[in-house]
Amino acid sequence: MNTDRGDRRDEELAEEDVLRALERAAHLERESVAEARAPASPGELRAVEGALREIWEPAPRATRRRVWLAAAALVLAAITLWRFTARDAPELPPPGVVLGQNELRILAPEGQVEAFTILRWQTSTRGTPRFEVRVYDDATGALLLRESDLRASELSLENRDTSAWGRVRIEVDELDSSGEPVKSGGARAWLRSP
Amino acid sequence: MVTGGEVQDHSFRAGTQSGTEDVALARRALAGEPDARRELAGRLACVVRMLSSLNARWGRPLSAHDLEDVTQDVLVALWRGLPAFAGLSSLESWIFRSCHRALLARLRSSRQVTALSDGAALEPPAPDQGPTNDDVYQALERLEPRARCVIELKHFEELTFEEIGSRLSTSPNTVKSWYYQTIADLRRILGPGRRGGGA
């Protein structure tokens, strides 16, 4: 880690530019948040209620019962179909892949999850290695997320759009000083069906 | 179980005082408490204002109709993403960053910006051609929680090193050390090669 603030490499931004960028982002956010703290107008409240009404207000009891019965029937049909058709299907690998003594392991998400909130992994390497994280759609192989040059062993998904994530494959590489992978870990995770 | 080596401790979660209260509100709203949902609805109403303000700052690339669509999408996405809200910042800061990101995504999908290079930011360039606000937010998300917290308390909440030290139960000198180490990391993350990837 570069602790000499006067030293600048070609691939680094000058300190004053970093501070200016931080202040610019912070200034806009503070202004917007300050405006937001004013009481909501009736029109703004209507917009919120309109958008969330169907999520917040439960369906009538008879409709819920029909929905539950239909869901149960579908689940039963799916299980029956699976038992008769999946015998020769290749088995899915268990969630989490252990690579041996010198390992990198995905801690979260793993297996069935309620929501994709954070990516977390663990390495046997001491110090502060760097990582690259990739998330793929398990069905299509499409790249959903890639972050490289991470110092932490976790990545928050708090401000990311994961609405398209259903069943995913997570891969994490630990990188050496030249950016080459020296260790890898992987896992699969999927959203619990409602 | 990892054999050999030291397990890295990244359980640091100081967060902000308002963020902690907001997490409690979110949990109560998710649990279905009517009072909490009413209060949350009042707080979420700022989405309309924030999107309108950002749209105006960027030269009104979206029509009123498109802005309504984005508002609807953001509100639903915020509710669905509420379980992931961890209180690292206040609810309004979390909402603002979601609005910022959603508006950029909408501009991308409606092709409002021409001549994009791979990974280029879509918001108007910074006056000094430096990192955009989106670059800054993405860089913050790549930091360790403690490092991100120090930067946000210093720049976004404008606390002094003494105040940050008090909030994090450590000395101001330790906070300064963390702060300058993180600035050094951000110099590299926000360097000329920052538009390398990420979905």
Boltz contact constraints between the chains, C-beta under 6 A:
constraints:
  - contact:
      token1: [A, 1]
      token2: [B, 181]
      max_distance: 6.0
  - contact:
      token1: [A, 1]
      token2: [B, 184]
      max_distance: 6.0
  - contact:
      token1: [A, 2]
      token2: [B, 184]
      max_distance: 6.0
  - contact:
      token1: [A, 11]
      token2: [B, 191]
      max_distance: 6.0
  - contact:
      token1: [A, 11]
      token2: [B, 193]
      max_distance: 6.0
  - contact:
      token1: [A, 12]
      token2: [B, 187]
      max_distance: 6.0
  - contact:
      token1: [A, 12]
      token2: [B, 188]
      max_distance: 6.0
  - contact:
      token1: [A, 12]
      token2: [B, 191]
      max_distance: 6.0
  - contact:
      token1: [A, 13]
      token2: [B, 187]
      max_distance: 6.0
  - contact:
      token1: [A, 13]
      token2: [B, 190]
      max_distance: 6.0
  - contact:
      token1: [A, 13]
      token2: [B, 191]
      max_distance: 6.0
  - contact:
      token1: [A, 17]
      token2: [B, 130]
      max_distance: 6.0
  - contact:
      token1: [A, 18]
      token2: [B, 183]
      max_distance: 6.0
  - contact:
      token1: [A, 18]
      token2: [B, 186]
      max_distance: 6.0
  - contact:
      token1: [A, 18]
      token2: [B, 187]
      max_distance: 6.0
  - contact:
      token1: [A, 18]
      token2: [B, 190]
      max_distance: 6.0
  - contact:
      token1: [A, 21]
      token2: [B, 130]
      max_distance: 6.0
  - contact:
      token1: [A, 21]
      token2: [B, 131]
      max_distance: 6.0
  - contact:
      token1: [A, 21]
      token2: [B, 136]
      max_distance: 6.0
  - contact:
      token1: [A, 22]
      token2: [B, 155]
      max_distance: 6.0
  - contact:
      token1: [A, 25]
      token2: [B, 133]
      max_distance: 6.0
  - contact:
      token1: [A, 25]
      token2: [B, 136]
      max_distance: 6.0
  - contact:
      token1: [A, 26]
      token2: [B, 155]
      max_distance: 6.0
  - contact:
      token1: [A, 26]
      token2: [B, 156]
      max_distance: 6.0
  - contact:
      token1: [A, 29]
      token2: [B, 96]
      max_distance: 6.0
  - contact:
      token1: [A, 32]
      token2: [B, 50]
      max_distance: 6.0
  - contact:
      token1: [A, 32]
      token2: [B, 96]
      max_distance: 6.0
  - contact:
      token1: [A, 33]
      token2: [B, 92]
      max_distance: 6.0
  - contact:
      token1: [A, 33]
      token2: [B, 93]
      max_distance: 6.0
  - contact:
      token1: [A, 33]
      token2: [B, 96]
      max_distance: 6.0
  - contact:
      token1: [A, 35]
      token2: [B, 49]
      max_distance: 6.0
  - contact:
      token1: [A, 36]
      token2: [B, 46]
      max_distance: 6.0
  - contact:
      token1: [A, 36]
      token2: [B, 49]
      max_distance: 6.0
  - contact:
      token1: [A, 36]
      token2: [B, 92]
      max_distance: 6.0
  - contact:
      token1: [A, 40]
      token2: [B, 42]
      max_distance: 6.0
  - contact:
      token1: [A, 40]
      token2: [B, 45]
      max_distance: 6.0
  - contact:
      token1: [A, 44]
      token2: [B, 45]
      max_distance: 6.0
  - contact:
      token1: [A, 44]
      token2: [B, 48]
      max_distance: 6.0
  - contact:
      token1: [A, 45]
      token2: [B, 45]
      max_distance: 6.0
  - contact:
      token1: [A, 47]
      token2: [B, 48]
      max_distance: 6.0
  - contact:
      token1: [A, 47]
      token2: [B, 71]
      max_distance: 6.0
  - contact:
      token1: [A, 48]
      token2: [B, 41]
      max_distance: 6.0
  - contact:
      token1: [A, 48]
      token2: [B, 44]
      max_distance: 6.0
  - contact:
      token1: [A, 48]
      token2: [B, 45]
      max_distance: 6.0
  - contact:
      token1: [A, 48]
      token2: [B, 75]
      max_distance: 6.0
  - contact:
      token1: [A, 51]
      token2: [B, 72]
      max_distance: 6.0
  - contact:
      token1: [A, 51]
      token2: [B, 75]
      max_distance: 6.0
  - contact:
      token1: [A, 51]
      token2: [B, 76]
      max_distance: 6.0
  - contact:
      token1: [A, 52]
      token2: [B, 79]
      max_distance: 6.0
  - contact:
      token1: [A, 101]
      token2: [B, 3]
      max_distance: 6.0
  - contact:
      token1: [A, 115]
      token2: [B, 83]
      max_distance: 6.0
  - contact:
      token1: [A, 117]
      token2: [B, 84]
      max_distance: 6.0
  - contact:
      token1: [A, 122]
      token2: [B, 2]
      max_distance: 6.0
  - contact:
      token1: [A, 124]
      token2: [B, 2]
      max_distance: 6.0
  - contact:
      token1: [A, 124]
      token2: [B, 4]
      max_distance: 6.0
  - contact:
      token1: [A, 124]
      token2: [B, 5]
      max_distance: 6.0
  - contact:
      token1: [A, 125]
      token2: [B, 5]
      max_distance: 6.0
  - contact:
      token1: [A, 126]
      token2: [B, 5]
      max_distance: 6.0
  - contact:
      token1: [A, 126]
      token2: [B, 6]
      max_distance: 6.0
  - contact:
      token1: [A, 143]
      token2: [B, 199]
      max_distance: 6.0
  - contact:
      token1: [A, 144]
      token2: [B, 199]
      max_distance: 6.0
  - contact:
      token1: [A, 145]
      token2: [B, 199]
      max_distance: 6.0
  - contact:
      token1: [A, 146]
      token2: [B, 197]
      max_distance: 6.0
  - contact:
      token1: [A, 146]
      token2: [B, 198]
      max_distance: 6.0
  - contact:
      token1: [A, 146]
      token2: [B, 199]
      max_distance: 6.0
  - contact:
      token1: [A, 147]
      token2: [B, 198]
      max_distance: 6.0
  - contact:
      token1: [A, 150]
      token2: [B, 142]
      max_distance: 6.0
  - contact:
      token1: [A, 151]
      token2: [B, 144]
      max_distance: 6.0
  - contact:
      token1: [A, 152]
      token2: [B, 10]
      max_distance: 6.0
  - contact:
      token1: [A, 152]
      token2: [B, 144]
      max_distance: 6.0
  - contact:
      token1: [A, 153]
      token2: [B, 8]
      max_distance: 6.0
  - contact:
      token1: [A, 153]
      token2: [B, 10]
      max_distance: 6.0
  - contact:
      token1: [A, 154]
      token2: [B, 10]
      max_distance: 6.0
  - contact:
      token1: [A, 158]
      token2: [B, 84]
      max_distance: 6.0
  - contact:
      token1: [A, 158]
      token2: [B, 86]
      max_distance: 6.0
  - contact:
      token1: [A, 159]
      token2: [B, 97]
      max_distance: 6.0
